[in-house]
Amino acid sequence: MASVKNLKKDINYTLGDIIEECYVWELMNPKEDTTKSQGIIDEAIVVFDELIVKVHAKNVENKRAHFKAINSDLETKAKSLVAKVNAL
């Protein structure tokens, strides 16, 4: 892990891109029901909040392992959200 700053940027950009993709889908499909895409956006915001809280945790013994776990958690949750976006 290069730095905490880069991890925060990765979290922000990854989840921001997923949210942006939901908005693009809504614009491309104006007659479709947007409750599913809004649910994905809400879920992405919750994931963002959870990961940022983990990044700012102070009582961590092994920081390297902690940040690697956050990074893998981001990857797992992002893949899940992307699969949901693709299913729209």
Secondary structure, DSSP 8 states (H G I E B T S, - for coil): ---HHHHHHHHHHHHHHHHHHHHHHHHH-TTS--HHHHHHHHHHHHHHHHHHHHHT----S-HHHHHHHHHHHHHHHHHHHHHHHHT-
